Amino acid sequence: MKTQRTQIRISWPSGHLTATLDDTLTTQALTKALPLASTARTWGEEVYFDTGVAVSRETDARQVVEPGTVAFWTDGDALALPYGPTPISHGEECRLADPCNVLGRIDGDPRILATVHAGDPIRVELVDV
């Protein structure tokens, strides 16, 4: 049986991307809240924004992830999209503020997130497959 995957589109004034999410409890909670609008915040080479979704930290939550990981920061009810080092990284790693639930991956080059500026309006919606 094939695992159900969800695709989302994240848009901001200067660009957009899609991401493919695994079927997790956090993904299910997030997709129920879509579409959503938020305001971008940046932390080093990470974009994050409030979702209004509150979930518990999953047992496989991770703090160090690959660039382009779609993570959910449970302490901030936020999606976290790292594309490079953050202020607490060691070297070039993507180190999130806290262990985060890993939801999936950005499709394509995550460095497009460098075009997101703090304060930009962000929209997240489901992609009809």
ABEGO torsion letter per residue (X at the ends): XBBBBBBBBBBBAAEBBBBBBBBBAAAAAAAAAOBBBBBBBBBEBBBBBBAGBBBBBBAABBABBBBGBBBBBAAAGBBBBBABBBAABBEABBBBABBBBBAEBBBEBAAAAAABBBGBBBBBBBBBX
